[in-house]
Amino acid sequence: MHAMIITAYQDYEGLRRALAALAKRALCFVHVDAKCAVTDEQTAQLEAMDNVRAIRRYKVNWGSVHHLHALCDLCRMALSDERVTHLHLISAQDFPCVSADEFERFFDGDDRIHMQMIRTADYPELAHRYEHFHFMHWVNYRDMSERGQNIVGRIDRWQEMLHIRRKLSVPYKGLVWLSMPRAAAEHALTAPQNVKLLRRLTFTYIPEEFFFQNAFAGTPWEGKITGNELRFSIWDEPHRGTPALLDEHDLARVGESGCLFCRKVKTGSALYEALEARWLGAAATGGEKSC
C-alpha cells in the first residue's frame, strides 16, 4: 500500500475531507502543527478515521527543523506497517491529480526516487542557510509583530560580519515533497551517516530541503533519483501565492504536466472537487477523465 506522509497546519474540516478521500486507497500519516487552531480533540478524531494515523507533536515554525522532524516521525510510523511499499511526502494542500488506479499502476514495481535534486554549488546565495546557525525552532520568523524577523535577521548578519562558517557539507538540495520506495526511506532514516546528518541539520534554515537529497547522495540510491518530484505547481504568478493557489482554470495544465500530485489546492474548491472525483474513480463519481 501507499503511505501519504502529510504535514498540516490549518483548516480542520478541509483536512478531514481530504483524508477521508485519500484513505479509501492509501494509508495516511498526518502531523498537525501543535501551534495551529486544530485541537488535540480534533487530532484524535482524525486518528480515529479508517487508515489514518494522526499526531500533534511539534510547533512548526517556518524554516525550522521541526518540520523535518515531523516528516521523519511520520515516515517511521509508516515503515512500522509492513503493508507500506511507497511513501509520498505532501502537504495538506496537495492532492493527487490522477485516479487511484493510475497512481497504483505508476508505482507498481517502481524502485526510483522521484525527487528534485540540484547542486548547492550552483546557487551560492543559499550558502547562509547551512553555513550559519539558525534558530527558527526557538524563534518564530513569521511572528506578525516582526520581533522574530528582527532577531533572526540580526543573528544572521552578526555571523556574516564575524565570518562564522559551519563545517557542514550539503552538496545537494531540493524540495522536500517526494515519492520513494520503502527501502529508500529505511536507508534515509536508519543509516548511521543519515542519523548524524539529521542531527547536524538542527540549526539549518529550511533543513528539509537538504536532508533527503544528501541522505541518498554517494550511495546506490543516488542513481535511482529521477530529478522530477511529480508535483505540479506554479511559482511565477506571485499574485496567486508562492506557489500559486491553483483553481479550476489550471486543470488542463495539470493534466498535461504528467504529474501525479498538484499543489496548492483548497479543499472544496471546484478544482478539488474534480481531483477528488478523479482519485476516487469514474464508477464512484460519474466519470472525470484522468490526466
C-alpha positions in Angstrom: 0.0 0.0 0.0 1.0 3.6 -0.4 1.6 5.9 2.5 0.7 9.6 2.3 3.0 11.5 4.7 1.2 14.7 5.3 2.0 17.9 7.3 -0.9 20.2 8.2 -1.4 23.4 10.0 -4.9 24.7 9.3 -8.5 24.0 8.1 -9.6 21.0 10.1 -12.7 20.4 8.1 -10.8 20.5 4.8 -8.1 18.2 6.2 -10.7 15.7 7.4 -12.4 15.6 4.0 -9.1 15.2 2.1 -8.0 12.4 4.4 -11.4 10.6 4.0 -10.8 10.6 0.2 -7.2 9.6 0.3 -7.7 6.9 2.9 -10.0 5.0 0.7 -7.0 3.8 -1.3 -3.9 4.7 0.8 -2.7 4.8 4.4 -2.4 8.4 5.7 0.0 9.6 8.3 -0.5 13.2 9.3 1.2 15.6 11.6 -0.8 18.6 12.8 1.2 21.7 13.8 0.9 22.0 17.6 0.6 25.8 17.4 -2.3 25.9 14.9 -6.0 26.1 15.5 -6.6 22.3 15.1 -7.0 21.0 18.6 -5.9 17.8 20.4 -9.5 16.6 20.3 -9.8 17.2 16.6 -6.5 15.4 16.0 -7.8 12.5 18.0 -10.9 12.5 15.7 -8.6 12.3 12.7 -6.7 9.4 14.4 -10.0 7.5 14.7 -10.6 7.5 11.0 -10.0 4.4 9.0 -6.5 4.1 7.5 -5.4 7.4 9.2 -2.8 8.0 11.9 -2.6 11.5 13.3 -0.2 13.2 15.7 0.2 16.7 17.1 3.8 16.8 18.3 5.8 19.8 17.2 5.3 23.6 17.0 6.4 24.0 13.4 7.9 27.5 13.0 8.7 28.5 9.4 12.1 27.2 8.3 12.7 25.2 11.4 14.0 21.7 11.9 10.6 20.7 13.5 9.0 20.3 10.1 11.7 17.8 9.1 11.4 16.0 12.4 7.6 15.8 11.9 8.1 14.3 8.4 10.7 11.8 9.7 8.5 10.7 12.6 5.6 10.1 10.1 7.9 8.1 7.9 8.9 5.9 10.8 5.3 5.3 11.6 4.6 4.3 8.0 7.6 2.0 8.0 6.3 0.2 11.1 3.4 -1.0 8.9 4.6 -3.9 6.7 2.0 -3.2 4.1 3.6 0.1 3.0 5.6 -0.1 -0.3 6.0 3.6 -1.1 6.0 6.8 0.8 4.8 10.1 -0.6 5.6 13.4 1.2 2.9 16.0 0.7 1.4 19.0 2.4 -2.2 19.2 3.4 -2.8 21.5 0.5 -1.6 18.8 -2.0 -3.8 16.3 -3.7 -3.3 13.6 -6.4 -4.2 14.6 -9.9 -4.7 11.1 -11.3 -7.1 8.3 -10.4 -6.0 5.9 -7.6 -5.9 3.1 -10.1 -3.5 5.0 -12.3 -1.5 6.1 -9.3 -1.0 2.5 -8.2 -0.1 1.3 -11.7 2.6 4.0 -12.0 4.4 2.8 -8.8 3.9 -0.9 -9.3 7.4 -2.3 -9.2 8.9 1.2 -9.3 12.1 1.4 -7.2 13.0 5.0 -8.2 13.1 8.1 -6.0 11.0 10.9 -7.5 12.7 14.0 -6.1 14.1 17.3 -7.1 17.9 17.4 -6.7 20.2 20.4 -7.6 23.7 21.2 -6.7 24.2 23.8 -3.9 27.4 25.0 -5.6 25.3 26.3 -8.4 23.4 28.6 -6.0 25.9 30.3 -3.8 23.3 32.6 -2.4 21.9 29.6 -0.5 25.1 29.1 1.5 24.0 31.0 4.5 21.2 28.5 5.1 23.7 25.8 6.1 26.9 27.8 6.9 25.3 29.9 9.5 23.5 28.8 12.7 19.7 29.4 12.5 17.3 29.1 15.5 13.9 29.0 13.8 12.8 26.2 16.2 13.2 28.7 19.0 12.2 32.0 17.3 9.2 32.3 15.0 10.4 34.1 11.9 6.8 34.6 10.8 5.9 36.5 14.1 3.5 39.1 12.9 5.0 41.7 15.3 8.2 41.4 13.3 10.1 40.8 16.5 11.0 37.3 15.4 12.1 38.5 12.0 14.4 41.2 13.5 16.0 38.7 15.9 16.6 36.2 13.1 18.0 38.8 10.8 20.4 40.2 13.4 21.8 36.8 14.2 22.4 36.1 10.5 24.1 39.5 10.0 26.3 39.1 13.1 27.5 35.7 11.8 28.3 37.3 8.4 30.3 40.1 10.0 32.2 37.7 12.2 32.8 35.3 9.3 31.2 32.4 11.1 31.0 29.3 8.8 29.8 25.9 9.9 31.7 22.9 8.6 28.6 21.2 7.2 28.7 19.5 3.8 25.4 19.6 1.9 26.2 19.3 -1.8 22.6 18.9 -2.8 19.2 20.5 -2.1 15.7 20.3 -3.4 12.0 20.4 -2.4 11.1 18.0 0.3 7.9 16.9 -1.5 9.0 13.5 -2.9 8.0 9.9 -3.5 10.2 7.0 -2.6 10.1 3.2 -2.2 10.1 1.7 1.3 13.8 0.6 1.1 14.9 4.1 0.3 13.0 5.5 3.2 14.6 2.9 5.5 18.0 3.9 4.3 17.3 7.6 4.8 16.1 7.2 8.4 18.4 4.4 9.7 21.8 4.7 8.0 24.3 5.9 10.7 25.6 8.8 8.5 22.0 10.0 8.0 21.2 9.9 11.7 24.2 12.1 12.1 23.1 14.3 9.2 19.7 14.8 10.7 21.2 15.9 14.0 23.6 18.3 12.3 20.8 20.0 10.3 19.2 21.2 13.6 20.4 24.7 13.1 19.9 24.9 9.3 17.4 27.1 7.6 14.7 25.0 5.9 16.6 21.8 6.6 14.0 19.6 4.9 15.3 20.8 1.6 18.7 19.3 2.3 18.1 16.1 4.2 16.8 13.5 1.7 18.9 14.7 -1.2 22.1 14.4 0.9 21.0 11.2 2.6 21.0 9.5 -0.8 24.0 11.2 -2.3 27.0 9.0 -2.8 25.0 5.8 -2.3 23.5 3.4 -4.8 20.2 5.2 -4.3 21.6 8.3 -6.0 21.3 6.6 -9.3 17.6 6.0 -8.7 16.8 9.7 -8.3 14.8 10.9 -11.3 15.1 14.7 -10.7 11.3 15.0 -11.1 9.2 15.2 -8.0 5.9 14.6 -9.9 4.3 17.6 -8.2 2.6 20.3 -10.4 3.0 23.8 -9.0 3.1 27.4 -10.4 5.8 29.7 -9.0 5.8 32.5 -11.5 2.5 34.1 -10.6 3.2 35.6 -7.1 -0.2 37.4 -7.0 -1.7 33.9 -6.5 0.8 32.9 -3.8 4.2 31.1 -3.9 3.4 28.6 -5.0 0.1 29.7 -6.6 -3.2 28.5 -5.1 -4.5 26.5 -8.1 -8.1 26.7 -9.4 -10.2 25.0 -12.0 -8.6 27.1 -14.8 -5.4 25.2 -14.1 -7.0 21.8 -14.7 -5.8 21.5 -18.3 -2.2 22.4 -17.4 -2.3 19.9 -14.6 -3.4 17.2 -17.0 -0.7 18.0 -19.5 2.0 18.0 -16.9 2.4 14.3 -16.4 2.5 14.9 -12.6 0.8 12.8 -10.0 0.1 15.5 -7.4 -0.7 19.2 -7.6 -0.1 21.9 -5.0 -1.7 24.0 -3.7 -5.4 23.1 -3.8 -8.1 24.4 -1.5 -10.4 21.6 -0.3 -13.9 22.2 -1.5 -12.9 24.3 -4.5 -14.0 23.4 -8.0 -10.6 22.1 -8.7 -10.6 20.0 -5.6 -14.0 18.5 -6.5 -12.7 17.5 -9.9 -9.5 16.0 -8.4 -11.3 14.1 -5.7 -13.7 12.7 -8.2 -10.8 11.6 -10.4 -9.0 10.0 -7.5 -12.0 8.0 -6.4 -12.7 6.8 -9.9 -15.5 7.2 -12.5 -17.6 4.4 -11.1 -18.0 6.3 -7.8 -18.3 9.8 -9.2 -19.8 9.8 -12.6 -16.7 9.9 -14.8 -14.0 12.5 -14.6 -11.2 11.9 -17.1 -7.8 11.4 -15.6 -4.5 13.0 -16.5 
